[in-house]
Amino acid sequence: MKRALIALALAAAAQAAEQSLNLKVEGWHSKGDVYKTEAAIQKVKGVVRVSSDLSAKTVVVVFDDAAASPSDIQKAISSAGYVSRR
C-alpha cells in the first residue's frame, strides 16, 4: 500500500511543471505600483518567483501549473488595480 501511495505522489509531482508567464502591465508609475502588483501575485498559490521591470512595465512570473494558471495571476494583477496583457 505504501509503495502505491509513493508511486502516486511521484507521478503527481512529475506532472506538475514550472511555467513562465511574461506580461505587460498598464498603470505602473512608481516602484510602489510594482510592489503592490508583486505582493498580489505572490499571494497566488503556486507562484514560485516574480520579477518586474518598471521601465519596461513587464512582469515575469514563474509558477507551478498544477497549482496556478495564467488566469489566476492576471486576476491577482487586476485585483491590485492594474491591467495585464500577454
Secondary structure, 3 states (H helix, E strand, C coil): CHHHHHHHHHHHHHHCCEEEEEEEEECCCCHHHHHHHHHHHHCCCCEEEEEEECCCCEEEEEEECCCCCHHHHHHHHHHCCCEEEC
